[in-house]
């Protein structure tokens, strides 16, 4: 596969080079390696030196390429790969964001189409009609924010002495029903109010973070929110997202651990490299920590206003496929497998799959074709292939339909 690297401002300048040897002589941000058929950056299949867009390959015989995955609703009139696979490299925190439900995505997309908003307009909210649940599996230690903290925990931090001297009254939520009012108040402060509240948050963080702002926390450190307040303030000075670690759960993943975000869960990835798998969509509603379009009102239409802890998964063994674990989710579009292979193994087929080589080397055989993969390379297998035979001394990720 020939895949596109997205060069967003928050991307790491060295991760893809360090891990996979990607050339980056100017040290530009390299944020995401996209693998899939999304219109924004479709992969190409390279056979005997000839490149063909994955979408064209699917359109030529969607039943053979997609199998039962052809019936999955992607919000598109044409059958397409139901998932989008990425290697995400966060050198700086990403935006506070939420992904819409399928119904909201469909109605929002239709409304913007009717208004004539160009699909690539910077102020566009909905770039397709699909929802975007997603999963992230850590390749390096990985940090993020996900879901509202317990109400009493939010209240305790905002009751700290540092906020007592503020002329701005940021009333912590009384209960889950009050979370909408609280989020609106945080994200819509005027400039003077925002400066004062942010100064209080930074003072609180500086008094609580034991290791100093320049020392990243260890995975699992319960005081990590105070580190990330300072880190976000360094990257996005004056942004209301600086307050977000006080009301969103900070989570951390060791390599091989994963978590997922359904539609409606407010979240932000903060740092690290991960294998990210999602429904085939690019719909993101943002509330802060970004130079991109922010639409607080639309974001609040999509957010699920309830406290919930992140679910961290170590993966469960895949039956009859030695060395592989799977990360189950409630979503019909995708499932991620991670394999540590030293020898030969057979991966069951019957669904469209992307195999990505993380380290070592892998030789794949499927449907009569043979592909050699080095770190950072990937291959696509049609659903018509009954199995993928893998000979490898490698770590690989497999994106597939469950």
C-alpha positions, 0 to 999 in steps of 0.5 A, a space after each residue: 500500500 502507498 499511504 498518505 502522511 497528514 502533516 497537522 501542526 500537532 504531529 511529532 517531528 521525529 516519531 515516524 522517522 525514528 520508528 519506521 524510517 520515514 524521510 523528514 529532512 525538514 523536520 516538519 510535523 508528521 501527525 498521521 499515516 492514513 490507511 484506507 479508502 477515505 476520500 480525503 487521503 485514499 491509499 493506493 494498492 501497488 501491484 507490479 509497480 502500478 498504483 491503483 486507488 483502493 476505492 477503485 479496487 473496491 468499486 471494481 468488485 465490492 462483493 469480492 473485496 468487502 464481503 459481508 462488510 459491504 452491507 455496513 452503513 458508512 453514510 455513503 451511497 457507494 460500498 466502501 471500506 467501513 474503517 480507517 486505520 491510522 498511525 497517530 503521532 502526537 508531538 503536542 496535545 490535540 484539540 478537545 473534541 467529540 465525534 457525532 452520532 450517526 444521526 447527527 452526522 447525517 443531519 449536519 452533513 445534509 444541512 451544510 450541503 444544502 447551505 452550499 458550504 464547500 467540503 474543504 471549507 475551514 469552518 465546515 463541521 461535517 465532512 461526511 455523513 458517518 459517525 466516527 467511533 474510534 480505538 487507540 492502541 499505544 505503540 509508545 506510552 500514550 496519554 489522553 483525556 476522555 470523558 468527564 471526571 466524577 462530579 465530586 472530583 471536579 468540585 474538589 479541584 475547583 474549590 482549591 484556594 487558588 480559585 478562591 481569589 478569582 473574581 470569576 465564579 466558575 461554579 463546579 457542576 452540582 450533578 451530571 445534569 449540570 455538566 452542560 452549564 458548566 462546560 458552556 461556562 468554561 468554553 465561553 469565558 471572555 478574555 479577561 475572565 479566561 486569563 484569570 481562571 487560567 492563571 489560577 489553574 496554572 498556579 494550582 498545577 505548579 503547587 501540585 505537580 511534584 516533578 516539575 513541568 519539564 518532567 513527563 509523568 509516569 504511566 498511571 501517575 494519579 497527579 498527571 493532570 497537573 503536569 498536563 495543565 502546564 504542558 497545554 498552557 505551554 502549547 496553547 497559551 490562553 486557551 480554555 482547554 488548559 482547564 480540561 484536565 480538571 474536568 476530564 479524566 486523564 488516561 495513560 496507556 502502556 504499549 499494547 494497551 488500548 481504549 476506545 471512544 464512542 460517539 459523544 465522548 469528549 476527549 483529547 489525545 495529549 502525547 504518544 504514538 498509537 495505532 488508531 482504528 475508526 469508522 471511515 469518517 473525518 467528522 470532528 467537532 472541536 472546543 479548544 486547543 486548536 488553530 482549526 475551527 471551533 464551534 462550541 454550540 455544535 460540539 455541545 449538541 454532540 456531547 454525552 454529558 455524563 461522568 465515565 471512566 476510560 476503559 483500558 484493555 490489555 487485549 484478549 487472546 485470539 482463538 487459534 491464532 497464536 501470538 495475537 490479541 484482539 481489542 473488542 469494541 461495540 462497533 460493527 465497522 472495525 476490530 484491531 488485532 495485535 500480533 507478536 510473531 516468531 514463525 508462521 501463523 494463519 490469520 483467518 480471512 473472509 473480511 477486508 484486512 489491512 496488515 501493518 508491520 510495526 517492527 521486524 519483517 513479515 512475509 504475507 501470502 493471500 489469494 495467490 499474492 505474496 508481499 514482503 513488509 518492513 517496518 512502517 509498511 502495510 498490505 491490503 487483503 480482500 475478503 475473498 482471501 480465505 486466510 492470510 499466511 504470515 511468516 514473520 519475526 515481527 510485531 504487526 497490527 491487523 485492522 479488520 471487520 469483526 
